Amino acid sequence: MVKAFPDMSFLNSCEMVAGNIILNSERESQQPNALLDSGCLRANAARLIFWEPSKVKAAVVTCGGLCPGLNSIIRGVTKCLWNEYGVREILGITAGYNGLSDPETHPPIQLTEENVREIHMKGGSIIKAARGGFDAEKICDNLKRMGITVLFLVGGDGTQFAGHLLYEAARKRQLAVSIVGIPKSIDNDVILFDRTFGFETAVAKASEVIRNALVEASSCDRGVGIVKLMGRDSGFVAMHAATAADVVDLCMIPEVKVDMKHVIEHVDDTLAKKKYMVIAVAEGAGQEHVSTGKQDATGHTIYGDIGVFLKDTLNKHLKPTGGRTFYIDPSYIIRSVPVTPNDHIYCVRLANDAVHTAMRGYTGVCVGAMHNVVCMLPSRLIASGKKKVRPHSTSWQGCVQTCNMPATLSGLGV
């Protein structure tokens, strides 16, 4: 890049981003995070790089479920490698980790500037997203056999945990490969980073659906619109969509347990005041009322359907007095939509800085924004937990105020 763009502003290779920037706060939600005491290396273009671009063979893989922005990431990685570094061997690994463990069954495709040109206008992933298939030893064998020197892993905390295991396996073999993760989570539950790509698009689309629920609920007597949104363990989508739509009367998230008696009381009070109501509920909320006690084959808890439970419970309560619910679950629609313009810009930033990080020779790291500056963190830290909504955060308190929720449903007394 230095030869092609000699006047570009390059990073000092040791440039750091401060981890903790708020001092002297009395709120628990803003106490310093010990993991970030030493700060983080900034991820961007530097004058000195490790890899000789003409010898680089790169690959990108998308793992897990769909999320808006996957094609933007694929396009961004391909364009940065192609245009900024002159890399011409770029593979799109198909079917997630399955394509790395078994490339004969799931053959890769060649990515070029031409065949990724318009993919950001479409939802989904042109190289297919899939779960499972991880085998560190087989993948290391195939990386060596295929001559891949730079690998980009696009996926959630499970994908990045597997990426850390792959990094450790490659290190033991002294396999020369840069493994860089780009965290993906429509729920925005990746710890330490400000936000994940796809989240802003999800909030925008969810807000539109909430307003559709308002139309349904307000077009009949004593109507209650219920919208179930993504968020197994974290309620960021429901919280932000409820705040953005600004027509929600009750927002339920996994982090705040509620008593159904208080929910029904709030429904009755709201209907008495304005004859209709809108509820936004995260899929992981209220599991104390719908717990299945079951686990899937991977050991993850099988959640009960809080949306259907709310619909049935409120219908039973409302129908004797002429009320009813309108239930909408837009999850698969939202996760498959094209990315919004601002979200696409964020994808481009992440993709570019992931490429710069890899070309500088870093491995076993993920890139993401911290205080709106893209930096890198070890993958093992990204995979060490999930980010949660803090009931005493200004974001949740703002949502409670916007929805005019009673204290009994706010979680602020805990």
Long-range contacts (C-beta under 8 A, 24 or more apart in sequence): 1-45, 1-49, 1-84, 1-85, 2-47, 4-84, 4-86, 5-84, 8-45, 10-44, 10-45, 10-46, 10-47, 11-42, 11-44, 11-45, 11-46, 12-46, 13-46, 13-47, 13-48, 13-360, 14-41, 15-41, 15-42, 15-44, 16-40, 16-41, 16-42, 17-41, 17-42, 17-370, 17-371, 17-373, 17-375, 18-371, 19-370, 21-371, 27-392, 28-390, 28-392, 29-390, 29-392, 29-393, 33-192, 35-192, 35-381, 36-192, 36-370, 40-370, 40-375, 40-376, 40-377, 41-362, 41-375, 41-376, 42-373, 42-374, 42-375, 42-376, 43-353, 43-354, 43-356, 43-357, 43-367, 43-374, 43-375, 43-376, 44-353, 44-356, 44-374, 45-84, 45-352, 45-356, 46-356, 46-360, 48-360, 49-359, 49-360, 49-361, 50-178, 50-359, 50-360, 50-361, 51-149, 51-150, 51-178, 51-358, 51-359, 51-361, 53-85, 53-86, 53-87, 53-359, 54-86, 55-149, 56-81, 56-85, 56-87, 56-89, 56-149, 56-150, 56-359, 57-87, 57-89, 57-90, 57-91, 57-146, 57-147, 57-148, 57-149, 57-150, 58-87, 58-89, 58-90, 58-91, 58-148, 58-149, 58-150, 58-151, 58-152, 58-358, 59-90, 59-91, 59-92, 59-93, 59-100, 59-108, 59-146, 59-148, 59-150, 59-151, 59-152, 60-90, 60-91, 60-92, 60-93, 60-111, 60-127, 60-151, 60-152, 60-154, 61-92, 61-93, 61-96, 61-97, 61-99, 61-100, 61-127, 61-151, 61-152, 61-153, 61-154, 61-155, 62-96, 62-125, 62-127, 62-128, 62-129, 62-154, 62-155, 62-184, 63-96, 63-97, 63-129, 63-130, 63-131, 63-153, 63-154, 63-155, 63-156, 63-158, 63-159, 63-162, 63-184, 64-96, 64-129, 64-130, 64-131, 64-155, 64-156, 64-158, 64-159, 64-184, 65-129, 65-131, 65-186, 65-335, 66-123, 66-124, 66-125, 66-129, 66-335, 66-336, 67-184, 67-185, 67-186, 67-197, 67-198, 67-335, 68-123, 68-186, 68-197, 68-198, 68-201, 68-202, 68-334, 68-335, 68-336, 68-337, 68-338, 68-339, 68-340, 68-343, 69-184, 69-197, 69-198, 69-201, 69-339, 69-343, 69-344, 69-346, 69-347, 70-124, 70-125, 70-129, 70-154, 70-184, 70-198, 71-116, 71-119, 71-120, 71-122, 71-123, 71-124, 71-125, 71-126, 71-339, 72-119, 72-120, 72-197, 72-339, 72-343, 72-344, 72-347, 72-348, 72-351, 73-154, 73-182, 73-184, 73-197, 73-347, 73-350, 73-351, 74-111, 74-116, 74-119, 74-125, 74-126, 74-127, 74-154, 75-116, 75-117, 75-119, 75-120, 75-351, 76-347, 76-348, 76-350, 76-351, 76-352, 77-152, 77-351, 77-354, 77-355, 78-111, 78-112, 78-113, 78-116, 79-113, 79-116, 79-351, 80-351, 80-352, 80-355, 80-356, 81-355, 82-112, 82-113, 83-113, 84-352, 84-355, 85-355, 85-359, 91-146, 91-148, 92-126, 92-127, 93-127, 94-127, 94-128, 95-128, 95-130, 95-133, 96-128, 96-129, 96-130, 96-131, 96-132, 96-133, 96-155, 97-130, 97-132, 97-133, 97-134, 97-135, 97-139, 97-159, 97-162, 98-130, 98-132, 98-133, 99-127, 99-128, 99-133, 100-133, 100-138, 100-139, 100-142, 100-143, 101-133, 101-134, 101-135, 101-138, 101-139, 101-142, 102-133, 102-138, 103-142, 103-146, 120-338, 120-339, 120-344, 120-347, 121-338, 122-338, 123-336, 123-337, 123-338, 123-339, 124-336, 134-162, 134-165, 134-166, 136-162, 136-165, 136-166, 136-168, 136-169, 137-169, 139-166, 139-169, 140-166, 140-169, 140-170, 140-173, 140-175, 143-170, 143-175, 143-177, 144-173, 144-175, 148-177, 149-176, 149-177, 149-178, 150-177, 150-178, 150-180, 150-358, 150-359, 151-177, 151-178, 151-179, 151-180, 152-180, 152-181, 152-182, 152-354, 152-355, 152-358, 153-179, 153-180, 153-181, 153-182, 154-181, 154-182, 154-184, 155-181, 155-183, 155-184, 156-183, 156-184, 156-185, 156-190, 157-183, 157-185, 157-189, 157-190, 157-191, 157-382, 157-383, 157-385, 157-386, 158-383, 159-184, 160-366, 160-379, 160-382, 160-383, 161-379, 161-380, 161-383, 163-364, 163-366, 163-379, 163-383, 164-364, 164-378, 164-379, 164-380, 164-383, 167-363, 167-364, 167-379, 168-364, 170-363, 171-364, 177-363, 178-357, 178-358, 178-359, 178-361, 178-362, 178-363, 179-363, 179-364, 179-379, 180-354, 180-357, 180-358, 180-362, 180-363, 180-365, 180-366, 180-367, 180-376, 181-365, 181-366, 181-367, 181-379, 181-382, 182-350, 182-351, 182-354, 182-366, 182-367, 182-368, 183-366, 183-368, 183-382, 186-230, 186-237, 186-334, 186-335, 187-230, 187-231, 187-232, 187-233, 187-234, 187-236, 187-237, 188-234, 188-236, 188-237, 188-387, 189-231, 189-233, 189-234, 189-236, 189-386, 189-387, 189-388, 190-368, 190-382, 190-386, 190-387, 191-381, 191-382, 191-384, 191-385, 191-386, 191-387, 192-368, 192-370, 192-377, 192-381, 192-382, 192-387, 193-366, 193-368, 193-369, 193-370, 193-377, 193-382, 194-368, 194-369, 194-370, 194-371, 194-372, 195-346, 195-369, 196-368, 197-339, 197-343, 197-346, 197-347, 197-350, 198-335, 198-339, 198-343, 199-236, 199-237, 199-343, 200-340, 200-342, 200-343, 200-346, 201-334, 201-337, 201-338, 201-339, 201-340, 201-343, 202-229, 202-230, 202-237, 202-241, 202-334, 202-335, 203-237, 203-240, 203-241, 203-244, 204-244, 204-340, 205-330, 205-333, 205-334, 205-337, 206-237, 206-238, 206-241, 206-245, 206-280, 206-330, 206-334, 207-241, 207-244, 207-245, 209-328, 209-330, 209-333, 209-334, 210-241, 210-242, 210-245, 210-247, 210-248, 210-278, 210-280, 211-245, 211-247, 212-328, 213-278, 213-326, 213-328, 214-245, 214-247, 214-276, 214-278, 216-326, 217-276, 217-277, 217-278, 217-326, 218-275, 218-276, 220-276, 220-324, 221-275, 221-322, 221-323, 222-271, 222-275, 222-276, 222-318, 222-321, 222-322, 222-323, 222-324, 223-275, 223-276, 223-277, 223-323, 223-324, 223-325, 223-326, 224-267, 224-271, 224-276, 224-277, 224-278, 224-279, 224-314, 224-318, 224-323, 224-324, 224-325, 224-326, 225-276, 225-277, 225-278, 225-279, 225-325, 225-326, 225-328, 226-279, 226-281, 226-307, 226-310, 226-311, 226-314, 226-325, 226-326, 226-327, 226-328, 227-278, 227-279, 227-280, 227-281, 227-328, 227-329, 227-330, 228-281, 228-282, 228-283, 228-305, 228-306, 228-307, 228-327, 228-328, 228-329, 228-331, 229-280, 229-281, 229-282, 229-283, 229-330, 229-331, 229-334, 230-282, 230-283, 230-331, 230-334, 230-335, 231-282, 231-283, 231-284, 231-285, 232-282, 232-283, 232-284, 232-303, 233-284, 233-386, 233-388, 234-282, 234-284, 234-386, 234-387, 234-388, 234-389, 235-282, 235-284, 235-285, 235-389, 236-387, 236-389, 237-282, 238-280, 238-281, 238-282, 238-285, 239-389, 239-395, 239-396, 239-399, 240-395, 240-399, 241-280, 242-280, 242-399, 242-402, 242-403, 243-395, 243-398, 243-399, 243-402, 245-278, 245-280, 246-402, 247-278, 248-278, 248-279, 248-280, 248-402, 248-403, 249-277, 249-278, 249-279, 249-403, 249-404, 249-405, 250-277, 250-278, 250-279, 250-280, 250-403, 250-405, 250-409, 251-279, 251-280, 251-281, 251-399, 251-400, 251-403, 251-405, 252-279, 252-280, 252-281, 252-282, 252-285, 252-286, 252-306, 252-409, 253-282, 253-284, 253-285, 253-389, 253-396, 254-282, 254-284, 254-285, 254-287, 254-388, 255-388, 255-389, 255-390, 255-391, 255-396, 255-411, 256-285, 256-391, 256-409, 256-410, 256-411, 256-414, 257-286, 257-288, 257-411, 258-285, 258-286, 258-408, 258-409, 259-408, 260-289, 260-313, 262-406, 262-408, 262-409, 263-310, 263-409, 264-313, 264-314, 264-317, 265-406, 265-408, 266-405, 266-406, 266-408, 266-409, 267-314, 267-317, 267-318, 269-406, 271-323, 279-310, 281-306, 281-307, 281-310, 283-307, 283-331, 286-310, 349-374, 350-374
